[in-house]
C-alpha cells in the first residue's frame, strides 16, 4: 500500500496551473490539478483512457467536453471518455483543486508534474 496526503499536493502557481502526482502505476494515473481564478487547461483528450474528476475545492468552474459547457463547483464529480475533447477553467473567485483519475494510465506525457 502507498499513502499520500492530498493536502501536500494542493499547490498553486501564480503563472500557470499546477499538477501534482499522487499515484502513477501501470493501470492508473492519479493527480491533483490546481487552478487559480482565471487559469485553465486547454482542450485535449486522453487517448483511450477514461477520466474521472472530483472538484474538491472551488466555487465555480466551467468544463467543456466536445463543445458542451457545464458549470461545476466543489463536490461535483464527472466522467469523460478518453476520446472526448476536454477543457476546464476556474471561472470562480476561489482557488480550485481537482482530484483526477485516468485509467488505463495513458502515455507518459500525461504523468509530468508542473
N, C-alpha and C positions, 0 to 999 in steps of 0.2 A: 504494500500500500504506500502511496505517496500522498502527503498532506501539504496543501498550500493555503496561505491566508489571502483571501480576496482583497482585504484592506491594503496589503502590501503591493497590490497590482493596480490600485486606483491612483494613477499618477497623471497629472495634467501638464501640458506644454503650451505655452502662450502662442507659439507659431504654427503648431500642427497637432493633429490628433496623436494620441499615444496608444500603443498596442503592447500589452504585457502578457507573456505566456504563462499559463497555468499548467497545462499538460500537453505533451506532444508525443503521441505514440503512433504506431503503425496504423491504428484504426481510428483514432480520434485526435483532433486538434481543438484545444480549448484555451481561450484567452479572454482578457478584459480589454475592451475598446473604450477609450475615454475621450470625450469631446467637450471642449469649452463652447459656450454660446457662439453660434455662427460657423463653427467648424463642421466639416462634412467629409464623408467617404465618397469618392466618385463612383459612378456606375461601373459595375463589374459583375462577373459571375464566378462560380466556384467549381467549374468543370462538372464532374459527376458527383459532387459532394452536397448532401443536404446540409442546411444551416438552420440552427435554432438560436434566436437571440432573446434574452431576458433583459429588459430595461430595469436595472437595479437602482438607478438614481437619475433624476432629470424631470423637469416639469413639463417639457414638450419637445417633441422631435417630429420629423417628417421622414417616413420611409417611402421610397419609390421602388416598386417591383414591376418590371415590364411596363413602365409608364403609368401605373396606377398608384396614386398618392394615398397614404394612410397616416393619420396623426397618432403618435404613440407617446406614452409617458410611463413613469415609474409603475412597475407591476405588470406591464404588458409583456407578453411572450408571443413571438411569431416564428413561423417556419417558412423557408424558401427552398425550392428545389434548386439543385446546382445549376441548371440551365437558365434560371430566371436572372435577368439583369436587376441588380440591387444597388441602392444607394441609401444613405442615411445622413440627415442633417440635424444638428441640435438647433432648433428654432426657438428654444426657450431662453429664460434668463438665468437658469441654473446650470451648473456642470452636469454632464450626462455620462453615466457609466453603463456599459452593456456587457453581460456575460454571454460569450459566444461559443457555440459548439459546432464544429464541422465534422461530418462523418460520411464516408470514409475520409481519412486525412488526405487532403489534396496534395498537389506538388509542394515541394519545399519552399517555393516562393512565398507561400502564404504563412510560413512559420517564422518569418523575420520580425523581430521587435523593432519598434521605432517610437 
